[in-house]
Amino acid sequence: MTDDTHSFRSGSLTATVKAYGAELCSLKGGDIEFLWQAGPEWPRHAPLLFPIVGRLANDELRHEGKTYRMTQHGFARDSRFAWGAREENRCTLVLEDSEATRERYPFAFRLTATYALDDAGLDLILAVENTGGETLPVSLGGHPAFNWPLQAGVPKENYTLTFTHEEPSPICRVEGGLLLAAADPSPVQGTVLPLSEALFSNDAVIFNPVDSAAIRYADGQGTGPWLKVSWRGFRELGIWSKPSGAPFLCIEPWRGYASPKDFNGEFTDKPGLMHIAPGAEEQLSFRIDVGTS
């Protein structure tokens, strides 16, 4: 354990979290690493998306006549969090507004991330508190990347995502990071989404909204390592890998999404935001269950 990272365990599971970005950077069951190890194809593991998900037009946030620079997915993923607690099977990290954040985002907030490991999986509880005197417009999302394939030598096309409910609604796509008005037919067959690199030729697959509350990622043959991501409070879901092909798959619970391509107004009017009253708090969470066979 260092000031930069905290490693913790429960049973045969271990996890490591970084203070930088409050980012999960390892989740192992025995000798199996489930999390993408930030290779050259994409240099992150599981960033937190805050205070926006996706992009704003021209990377600009407009509020009360002023314009602030807000780049894709916000600044939390590139901010150092303070340690709130570091224990044998959990940790808590906190990011609060500062002079630096207010230059990009003119609102008061406290973002708390609590990771807790048990013998079956990992919980991440995210709380956003409005510590200011005006309504807090904000989005929040997870972006965990998992190895694809989970087991060396297994073809990527053998893997599927299985939802808890059918997902027949059209999916959304982005262009230049902004949400397109046109929707594509759902690629989900009943509850099953077959995976292939071609699925991401037009960037992320976005379920807006998602009907399911969980998704299972596994070899369609029912063998080898598997994982399940379940969520509470999140309304949208992004599935992403590099359009050019890469050995990872992101399963991303979101509360919010990129600006629609035709939206360029006040940030508080942007679709998809939470609006948190002064002194109030919104809590969202997701869980990663893992298995080795």
Secondary structure, DSSP 8 states (H G I E B T S, - for coil): --SSEEEEEETTEEEEEESBTT-EEEEEETTEE-B----TT---SS-EE-S-SS--GGGEEEETTEEEE--TT-SGGGSB-EEEEE-SSEEEEEEE--HHHHTT-----EEEEEEEE-SSEEEEEEEEE--SSS-EEE-EEE--EEESSSSTTS-GGGEEEEESS---S-BB-EETTEE-SS-B----BTTEEE--GGGGTTS-EEESS---SEEEEEETTS-S-EEEEEEES--EEEEE--TT--SEEEEEEEES---BTT--S-GGG-TT-EEE-TT-EEEEEEEEEEE--
